[in-house]
Amino acid sequence: MKSLAMAWLAAASLSVTFVSAAPAGAMGTDATSLGTAVVPTEVIYPGDIISSGQLEEVDVTNPNLTGDYAKAIREVTGMVSKRTLLPGRTISVSALREPYAVTRGSNVRLVMNMGSMTITAAGTPLDDGAVGDSVRARNLDSGIIVNGTVLENGTIRVVAK
């Protein structure tokens, strides 16, 4: 009976050692697979369009790093900074925006489609807008303010009310 208890105790301590060693081993593999983060190599100011030459990818070594930081240079290239980005600091995705396709006060073409009929007019946006954004614009001929969606070519597709 005593030998059975000793065998059971030895088996239990072996399994405890194995179980406690498993997380440490798993922690070691997680430390190497934390991924990468994008950091600037120079100061990037608000309103600057970010180029790949201003960035580098670094290995993440801090397991406590959380949030919406950029993980690849392609996610950041061509975006516009909303705030100052410092060298060596991760870039939060919320600190970036798409470049504006139309800017307030510029001249644009307003387009309205009704079936097979297309109406175009000269207009000026009252808001800045990236592709896909809904903006207000003033028709330069009539003075009427309309709502529309910014298209890739810089025109505004007006929606009927």
ChimeraX attribute file (.defattr): number of C-alpha atoms within 10 A of each C-alpha:
attribute: neighborCount
match mode: 1-to-1
recipient: residues
	/A:1	6
	/A:2	7
	/A:3	8
	/A:4	9
	/A:5	10
	/A:6	11
	/A:7	12
	/A:8	12
	/A:9	12
	/A:10	12
	/A:11	12
	/A:12	12
	/A:13	12
	/A:14	12
	/A:15	12
	/A:16	12
	/A:17	11
	/A:18	11
	/A:19	11
	/A:20	11
	/A:21	12
	/A:22	12
	/A:23	11
	/A:24	11
	/A:25	10
	/A:26	10
	/A:27	13
	/A:28	11
	/A:29	11
	/A:30	13
	/A:31	13
	/A:32	11
	/A:33	12
	/A:34	14
	/A:35	14
	/A:36	18
	/A:37	21
	/A:38	24
	/A:39	25
	/A:40	22
	/A:41	16
	/A:42	13
	/A:43	12
	/A:44	20
	/A:45	15
	/A:46	14
	/A:47	15
	/A:48	15
	/A:49	18
	/A:50	18
	/A:51	15
	/A:52	12
	/A:53	11
	/A:54	15
	/A:55	21
	/A:56	16
	/A:57	18
	/A:58	15
	/A:59	13
	/A:60	18
	/A:61	15
	/A:62	9
	/A:63	10
	/A:64	7
	/A:65	12
	/A:66	7
	/A:67	9
	/A:68	12
	/A:69	18
	/A:70	20
	/A:71	21
	/A:72	17
	/A:73	20
	/A:74	12
	/A:75	12
	/A:76	24
	/A:77	15
	/A:78	17
	/A:79	20
	/A:80	21
	/A:81	24
	/A:82	17
	/A:83	14
	/A:84	14
	/A:85	20
	/A:86	15
	/A:87	16
	/A:88	16
	/A:89	13
	/A:90	21
	/A:91	23
	/A:92	18
	/A:93	16
	/A:94	13
	/A:95	16
	/A:96	21
	/A:97	16
	/A:98	15
	/A:99	18
	/A:100	16
	/A:101	18
	/A:102	26
	/A:103	17
	/A:104	16
	/A:105	14
	/A:106	12
	/A:107	16
	/A:108	22
	/A:109	18
	/A:110	26
	/A:111	18
	/A:112	16
	/A:113	13
	/A:114	9
	/A:115	6
	/A:116	5
	/A:117	7
	/A:118	9
	/A:119	10
	/A:120	15
	/A:121	14
	/A:122	16
	/A:123	25
	/A:124	22
	/A:125	27
	/A:126	18
	/A:127	15
	/A:128	18
	/A:129	23
	/A:130	19
	/A:131	18
	/A:132	14
	/A:133	16
	/A:134	19
	/A:135	21
	/A:136	20
	/A:137	27
	/A:138	20
	/A:139	19
	/A:140	15
	/A:141	9
	/A:142	10
	/A:143	11
	/A:144	10
	/A:145	14
	/A:146	20
	/A:147	19
	/A:148	21
	/A:149	22
	/A:150	25
	/A:151	17
	/A:152	12
	/A:153	11
	/A:154	19
	/A:155	22
	/A:156	32
	/A:157	21
	/A:158	22
	/A:159	14
	/A:160	10
	/A:161	5
